[in-house]
Amino acid sequence: MSKRLSILATLAALTSPAFAADLEVAVHEVRGGEGRVKLMLFEREEGFRKEDKARQVLALPITSGTVTGMFRALPPGRYAVIAYHDENGDDKLNLRFGMFPKEGYGLSNNPKISGPPKFKDAAFDVMEAGKRIAIHLAY
């Protein structure tokens, strides 16, 4: 009987989704002041940069220097994070001429980009053990 239970337990473990990964995001070079730091987690190119298309969004209290947020219980996979300092508290990254950020922002992998950022520039893998990344804001 115990062998049968062991086989059932093994099968259950193999068929259940792996939701064990935590992603810690440290956002550096945050100016103090008003607002909060927003972290947007994406899992695909489609909808990338659009907050309402993010898998998850965190809003963190503002402090000068480094702000840290945690996305919990993610399935292992490919992700990208956009961070920005929502200085005026309007829940969006304000842009000049519809293209240039007026508030501090950054991407996972800290790529040097010209033009709109792409998912592939910021994408990284999260395994079952989890991951830590650092994003540096540019104002």
Secondary structure by P-SEA (a helix, b strand, c coil): caaaaaaaaaaaaaacccccbbbbbbbcccccccbbbbbbbbcccccccccccccbbbbbbbbccbbbbbbcccccccbbbbbbccccccccccccccccccccccccccccccccccccccbbbbccccbbbbbbbcc
